[in-house]
Amino acid sequence: MVKKNILIKPLITEKSESLSENQNQYTFVVDKRANKVEIKKAVEEMYSVTVERVRTLIMPGRFITRSTRSGLLQGRKPAYKKAIITLNEGEEIDFFGDL
């Protein structure tokens, strides 16, 4: 697998932001077929950091219902694989750059 296909996007939520500030952990949405070794290599190559630990979990798909003017709309959000990366002390990833 190519590293661009392994890391889909960083996951930016309140919980992931608190993990990155307090525990030096970063969260990514990754390809479902990628394993921990491939994820570690992809993060190290893309961001030039040293990865200490990788935890993965598959988030199940959810059913979504919205109320609109024309009635109820029902749909599904797809399942995805999430990886929580722990970096070595003193290293960090800056997703936002100079905002």
LINRAMO-V547991 format. One record per pair of residues at least 4 apart in sequence whose C-alpha atoms are under 6 Angstrom apart, sorted by the first residue. I is the first residue (numbers start at 0). J is the second residue. D is the distance in Angstrom with one decimal. If there is no record, write none. Layout:
BEGIN
I/J/D, I/J/D
END
This chain:
BEGIN
2/41/5.0, 5/29/5.5, 5/30/5.0, 6/29/4.7, 7/28/5.5, 7/29/5.2, 8/27/5.8, 8/28/5.4, 9/27/4.2, 10/26/5.4, 10/27/5.0, 17/21/5.9, 18/22/5.2, 18/24/5.4, 19/23/4.6, 19/24/4.7, 19/25/5.4, 24/84/5.4, 24/85/4.4, 25/83/5.6, 25/84/5.1, 26/82/5.7, 26/83/4.5, 27/81/5.8, 27/82/5.3, 28/80/5.9, 28/81/4.7, 29/80/5.6, 29/81/5.9, 31/80/5.3, 42/46/5.9, 43/47/5.1, 43/48/5.1, 43/49/5.9, 50/86/4.6, 51/85/5.5, 51/86/5.2, 51/87/5.6, 52/84/6.0, 52/85/5.0, 53/83/5.8, 53/84/4.8, 54/82/5.6, 54/83/5.1, 55/81/5.7, 55/82/4.3, 56/80/5.8, 56/81/5.4, 57/79/5.8, 57/80/4.3, 58/78/5.6, 58/79/5.4, 58/80/5.9, 59/78/4.6, 60/76/5.3, 60/77/4.6, 60/78/4.0, 61/75/5.7, 61/76/5.2, 62/74/5.9, 62/75/4.5, 63/73/5.7, 63/74/5.3, 63/75/5.6, 64/72/5.7, 64/73/4.5, 65/71/5.7, 65/72/5.2, 66/70/5.9, 66/71/4.7, 67/71/6.0
END
